[in-house]
Amino acid sequence: MRSVVVDANVFVSFFVERNAAQHSAARALLSAAEDGEIAGIIPQSVLFEIAYVLQSQYGLTGQRLAATVRAVVTFPGMRIVDDCSWKRVLEIWPEPLPGLADAAIVAVAAANRYEAVATFDRKLSNRLEAFGLAAYW
């Protein structure tokens, strides 16, 4: 089974429906995980990023925000991982990856030999191959 690390923007697009194509792709990824076609991997840092974006950009607070985070944590076929190789993160951040959150995702994926990363971030997608990773889409 293919292991896919999922970026925060996938979940944000799923919940907010800010882009129809991204929402559809996110829904398909979650269905693939639920059906056992892929193993979805969610780094713990992604949960914090999801909460931050939903709160700061979309105004979710309190119980609504907590319910959304609970939904992410309990999605069938998804697994939260909290092992982040900070040594590896600091090797790739801020160069060649300028984003700390992106560096953490890549570090988790590479250290655990997960095959792919699902993200709507084109800059990150274009850089994955340099780290021995594939883009999910």
N, C-alpha and C positions, 0 to 999 in steps of 0.2 A: 504494500500500500504506500502510496506517495505521501510524504509529510510536507505540509505547506504552512509556513509561518504567515500569519495574517496581520497586516498593518492596521492601525487604528482607522485610517481613512475608509477602509472597506466597511467597517461596522458603522461609522458615522454616515456613510452613504446609504447603508441599509436602513438605518433608523430614521434619517432625516429626509430621504428621497430628494436630495438636492440636485440630482442628475439622473434622469430616467435610465440611461444606459448603464451607469455605475450601479444604480439600485438593482437593476436586473442581473448584472454580473455578480454582485454581492449575494443576492438571493440564490443564484445558481451555485455559488461556492458553498454557502451554508447547506443547501440541499445535498450537494455532493458529500459533505462531511457527515450529514445526518444519515445518508444512505451507505456510508462506509466506503465510498469510492476514494476518499482522501482522509488523512488524519490532519485535522486543523490544529495548529499550534499557536497559542496566544502568549507571547512573552508578558510577564507581569507589568512591565513598563507600558505596554500597549493599553492596559486597563486604565492606568493613570492618564494617559494621553486622551483616550476616549472621554473620560469624565471631564477632563479640562476643556476639551473642545466643545462638548455638549453644554457645559455650564457657561463658558465664556462667550461662545459664538452663537449659541441657540437658546440660552436662558433656562436650561433645565436645572432645577435645584431640588433639594429635599428628597421626598419619597419617589418622585418621578425619575430623578437621576439615579437613585439607589436601585429602583426597579429595572432600569435599563442596564446598569452594571451587572445586576443579578442575572438578567437574561443572557448577557454575553458569557458570564461564567458558567451558565448551565446549558448553553447550546449543545445539542447532541453532536457527538463526533469532534468536539473541540476539547483541547486540554490546555490548561494554564501551566506555564513553566516559569519558574522563578530563578533559574540558573543563568546568570549573565556573566560572561567572562569580561570583567572590567579591564583586565590587562589587554585583551583583544580590542575592546572598544577604544581604548586610548591609543592603540596602534593605528587605528583607521579614522580617528576623529581628532582634530577637525580636518585633517587631510588624509585620505582623499575624499572622505565623506564629511561635508560641512555641518550636517545635522546630527545632533547627539542621539535623538530618537531613532534615526535611520541607522546610525552606527550600532546601536544596541540591537536592533532587529537583525542586522547582518551578522553581528557577533554571535548571537544566539543560534541563528541558522547555520553558520559555518562551523561553530564549535560542536554542534550536535549532529552535523552532517544531514540536515534536513535538505530536501531537494530543491524547494522553490519558495519564493516569497510572493504573496498576493498583495499588491499595492496598486493604487491608482496614481501614484507619484511617478511620473515619466522619468524624471531625472534619476531617481533611485532604481527604477526598472532597468534603465540603460546601463547602470553601473554594476548590476548583480553578477554578470558573467565574469568580471574581473576578480570576484571572490569565490568563483566556482559554484555559483548559484544560478538558478533559472528563474525567470519571471513566470508566475502562474498563468497569466494571460498572454 
